[in-house]
Amino acid sequence: MARPRKPLLSRDRIVEAAGELVDAEGLEAVSTRRLAAALGVSGPSLYNHFRTKDAILEAVADAVSARVDLSMFDAARAGADADWRGALHAWAHSYRDALADHPNIVPVLARGPGRRPAGLRLADAVFGAMTAAGWPPAHATRIGALMRYFILGSAVASFAQGFVDDETAYDPSDYPHLGQAHLLADRRHEVDEGAFETGLTALLDGLTLQYESLHPATPPP
């Protein structure tokens, strides 16, 4: 028999199938048995590409990281006058958008980049841009950590969806300030996006004050 033009199995196919399973059913749904069935192969054949299930999940997480736009840091690496704040703002939205499409993989991403290539490129881009813009290395490290905490945290769950849409659920005698809480679930996007932007602006405002204290303006002669 002639060989098929395309190999039956590849790393990309495994990662794609695992990502679809994670999106649909969560991390616990991923197993070599489920993946093999989805791909139409035998379970042991997966080990030709990945040694463990965790390695597959790491690859899925890295595929999500690879979708984050890093181009805004090119200008921020140009020097101390670059718009580091604008770069962080644009990157935070790109990162959150990628996570919003794949929230079930967030716990794996929260472990840190480890050896994942895309995750490491992401960390390198943030640190490089901040130090080039004049942040001391220690501050740049903390900024990268702070932004990751904030962005990953925002993708873990929806605040608005945490309230039921039953107006009788929140007795005013018990919760006098939650009279409109039952409406939040229907306004999930508006509430969650607004909360993210509010928090991001506050975070960047605080960093701007720190930056100005590190680089006081030189008075004119």
N, C-alpha and C positions, 0 to 999 in steps of 0.2 A: 504494500500500500504506500501511496505517496504521502509524505509528511504534510500536515496542514500548514497553510501559509502563515497562520498566526499560532504561536504557542498556546496550548490549552490553558496554561496558568502563568501568571506573572505577578510580581510584587504589586504593580499598579492595580491589577484586577482584584487581588486580595484586599488591598487597602480600600478600594472603592466599595466592595461588598461589605467589608467590616464597618465602614462608615455609614452605609445605609442601614445596617442592622442597629448600630448605636443610635442613630437618629430616630429610628422607629421604635425601639424597645429598651434602649439604655445599655449601659456597660455590661450588666450581668447577663444580657442576652447573647453576648459574643462567646462562642466556643468553636473549637476546631470542627466539631461535628456539624454545627449549624452552618459554618462558613463553607465547609466542603460540600454540603448538600446544596447550598445556594449557588456554588460555582460548578457543580456537577463533576466533582473529582473525589478522590479518596482522601480521607483525613491526613494520612501520613505524607501525602504530596505537598501539603502546606509547609512542612518542616524543611523542604528544600529551599524555601525563601525566608521563613521566619522560624526561629528556634522555639519561641514561646508565644502564648497568647498575649502576654504583656508587651512583647516586641511589636505585635500587630497593632495594639492600641496606641503604642508610642508613635507608630508610623501614621496612624489615623490623626492623632493630635498634631503631628508635624505637618500633615497635609492641610489642616485648618490654618495653622500658623503661616503657611506659605501663601495663603490668600490675603494676608494683611498687606496693605500698601505701605511701602517704606520710602517711596520716592520723595516725600516731603522733607526727609532728612538730608537729602543731597545739598539743598541750599543752606540748611542749618549748619552743615559742616564747613561752610565757606569761611566762617570767622565769627568774632565776638559780636559783630553788628547784625548777625543773621537773626531771623525771626524764630527763635527756639520755641517760644510760646505757641505761635501759630502751627509749628510743626507738631508739637505734642497734641494740640487740639485736633488737628486733622487725623493724626495717627490713632488717637484714642477712639475716634468715631469709626475708622476703618476696622480697627481691632474688634470693637464691640459688635459691629455689623457681622463680621465673620463668626463671632461666637453666638450671636443671636440666631444664626442659621443652624448651629450645631451645639446647642446648650448641654447636651448629655456628655460631651467630651471634655467639658470644663474641669472636672476633677482630675483628669490626667494632665491637662495643661497646668493646673495649679501646683503640680509637683516641681515645676521649674523646667528649664530647657534641657537639662542633662546633657545628652549627646545628640539631641535632635538638630539637624542642620538648619532648618528654617527657624526654629526657636532660637538658636544661637545667633543667626544673622539678625534676627529681630532685636535681641539684647545688645548685640554689637552696634547696631545702627543707633539705638537710643543713647547708649553711653558715648559713642563717638561724637554724635551731634551735640550732646550737652557739654562735653569737655571742650569741643571746638568753639562753642559759643561762650566759653568763659567760666563754666561751672567747675569748681574744683572736683577732682576725681571722686572723693568721698561723697560729695553732694550729688554728683551724677549717678553714682550707684544707688543712693537712697531714692532719687527721683525715679529711676527705672523700677525699683521695688514698689514704690508708692503707686505709680501709675498701673502696674500690673495688679496690685491688690484691688485698686478701685475698679478697673475694667473687668477683671474676672468676677469680682463680687457682684457687679451690676448684672452679669449674665447668668448668675446662679438661679435666680427666680424672679418672678414678677411681683412687685409690691401690690399693684392694683388687682391682680388676679387672686391675691390672698384673701380677699373679701368676697363673701357670697352675694348673689344678686337678689336676695330675699330681704325686703325692707322690714320684715318683722323680726329679723335675726338679731338686731341691735336695739334692745330695749333702752329708751332714753333715760330710764331711772338708773340703769347700770352704766350706760355709755352716753352721757349727755352730749358729747361732741361728735358722735358718729352717725348722726341722722341721715347723712348723705353717702355713707360708706358703701351702701348696696349698689350705688351707681358706678363705682370705680371699675368693676370688672368689665363693663361695657366700654370703658374709656382707657383700656390697658395701654394702648400705644401712646396716647397723649400723655398719660400720667408718667409712665416709665421713661419715655424719651425726655419729657420735661425734667424729671428728677435727675436723669443722667447729665443733661446739659447744665442744670443748676449746680450740681456737685462738681462737675468738671470746671466750670467757671470759677467757683469758689477755690478749688484746689490750685488752679493756675494763677488766680489773684494772689494767693498766699505765696506761691513760688516766685512771683514777680517781685513782691516785697522783699523776699530773701535775696533775690538776685541784685536788687538795687542797693541793699545793705552791703553786699559784697563788692559792688562796683559803684561807689558813690560818684555822682556827677562832679566833674572838675569845674570849679567856679571860673568864670571868665577872668582874664587878667585885668 
